Amino acid sequence: MQPPAREQLEIVLHGEQVPGVTFYALYRRDNSDRAPFPADLWHPEVEVGSSCLHGEHWEVIVWDVAIAVWPSGDAWTRSVQGTLKLLVDCGARVAWIGLEGFFCDPPDLFEPALMSGSVLAAMTSDGCFCCPVDPDQPLATLTDKDLLQLRRASDGLSNAT
């Protein structure tokens, strides 16, 4: 039997591997609305590191979220959905949780050949939400078909340079 996702999900924060997830949000490069991390949706012991990746037309905001106490069941879904919704409400075309080490810069963003099995949850700007991962169950990810939908939802930014 596979271990639960919470035992497999790790990020690098302050140079150390710790339990957690990474949130990403794809914006047009000229978007100026930036969301603060919604700490009220998470356990008080959560710690967040942020960074930004960009190209000529796109920008990806990255939140590495160290999780000391994992929410379960509906609390997990509410935390993930609320965080992704905040990012989308601030102008992200697509917001998602991805596995450490599997991010691809545009023009390869969401290409199934490169990112298959690496997206754990996502929300598009039209509010479509998908979250197959549950921290208390074996690791689950979006399908390749879902990745292609995210690519389409990114309105050309996923394949821009």
C-alpha positions in Angstrom: 0.0 0.0 0.0 1.2 3.5 -0.9 1.9 6.0 2.0 -0.5 8.9 2.3 0.3 12.1 0.3 1.2 14.1 3.4 4.2 11.7 3.9 5.4 12.3 0.3 4.8 16.0 -0.2 7.8 18.1 0.5 9.2 21.5 -0.5 12.5 23.3 0.0 12.3 26.2 2.4 15.3 28.0 3.8 17.5 25.4 2.2 15.8 22.5 4.0 13.3 19.8 2.8 10.2 20.1 4.9 6.6 18.8 4.5 4.5 21.1 2.3 3.2 22.0 -1.1 4.0 24.7 -3.7 1.3 26.9 -5.1 1.8 28.5 -8.5 -0.2 31.3 -10.2 0.1 32.3 -13.9 -0.4 36.0 -14.7 0.0 38.3 -17.6 3.3 40.1 -17.0 1.5 43.5 -16.8 -0.8 42.3 -14.0 -0.2 44.4 -10.9 -2.7 42.9 -8.4 -0.9 40.7 -6.0 -2.6 38.6 -3.3 -1.1 38.1 0.1 -0.9 34.5 1.3 -4.3 33.7 3.0 -2.9 32.6 6.3 -6.4 32.5 7.8 -7.2 29.5 5.6 -4.4 27.4 7.1 -3.1 26.2 10.5 -1.2 29.0 12.4 2.1 27.1 12.1 2.2 27.3 8.3 5.3 29.1 6.9 5.5 30.6 3.4 8.3 31.5 1.1 7.6 33.3 -2.1 9.3 33.9 -5.4 8.5 35.0 -8.9 9.4 33.5 -12.3 8.8 35.4 -15.5 9.2 35.7 -19.3 8.4 38.6 -21.6 4.6 38.1 -21.5 4.0 35.9 -18.4 4.7 35.8 -14.7 4.3 33.0 -12.2 4.0 33.7 -8.5 5.3 30.8 -6.4 4.4 30.2 -2.7 6.3 27.4 -1.0 4.1 26.5 1.9 5.6 24.5 4.8 2.8 22.6 6.5 3.4 21.4 10.1 -0.2 20.4 10.7 -2.0 19.0 7.7 -5.7 19.8 7.3 -7.8 16.7 6.4 -11.0 16.1 4.5 -13.2 19.1 4.0 -10.7 21.4 5.8 -8.0 20.5 3.2 -10.4 21.1 0.3 -11.5 24.5 1.8 -7.9 25.6 2.3 -6.7 24.6 -1.1 -9.8 26.0 -2.9 -9.7 29.2 -1.0 -6.0 29.8 -1.7 -6.4 29.0 -5.4 -9.5 31.2 -5.6 -7.7 34.2 -4.1 -4.9 33.9 -6.7 -7.5 33.7 -9.5 -9.5 36.6 -8.1 -6.3 38.7 -8.3 -5.9 38.0 -12.0 -4.2 34.6 -12.4 -5.4 32.7 -15.5 -4.6 29.4 -13.8 -3.5 28.7 -10.2 -2.3 25.2 -9.1 -0.4 23.1 -6.7 2.5 21.3 -8.3 5.1 18.8 -7.2 8.6 20.0 -6.4 10.9 19.9 -9.4 8.2 19.5 -12.1 7.6 23.1 -13.1 8.1 24.0 -16.8 8.5 27.5 -18.0 6.3 28.6 -20.9 6.1 27.6 -23.7 6.1 24.1 -22.1 3.8 24.9 -19.2 1.2 22.1 -18.8 2.6 20.0 -21.6 1.6 16.5 -20.6 4.8 15.1 -22.0 6.8 17.2 -19.5 4.4 17.7 -16.6 2.3 14.5 -16.5 1.6 13.5 -12.9 2.8 16.7 -11.4 -0.3 18.9 -10.7 -2.2 18.1 -7.5 -4.9 20.7 -7.7 -5.9 23.6 -9.9 -8.4 26.4 -10.5 -8.9 28.3 -13.7 -10.0 31.9 -14.1 -13.5 30.7 -14.9 -13.7 29.1 -11.5 -13.2 25.5 -12.6 -11.7 23.7 -9.6 -10.1 20.2 -9.4 -8.4 18.7 -6.4 -7.7 14.9 -6.6 -5.1 15.0 -3.9 -6.1 14.2 -0.3 -3.3 14.3 2.3 -4.7 11.2 4.0 -4.8 9.1 0.8 -2.1 8.0 -1.6 -0.8 10.7 -3.9 -3.2 11.6 -6.8 -2.7 14.1 -9.6 -4.6 15.7 -12.5 -4.8 13.7 -15.7 -3.0 14.6 -18.9 -6.5 15.7 -20.3 -6.8 18.0 -17.3 -3.3 19.5 -18.1 -4.4 20.3 -21.6 -7.5 22.0 -20.3 -5.2 24.1 -18.0 -3.1 24.9 -21.0 -6.2 26.2 -22.9 -7.4 28.1 -19.9 -4.1 30.0 -19.6 -5.2 32.0 -22.7 -2.0 31.7 -24.6 0.3 32.5 -21.6 1.3 28.8 -21.2 2.9 28.8 -24.6 4.2 32.4 -24.7 7.9 33.2 -24.2 
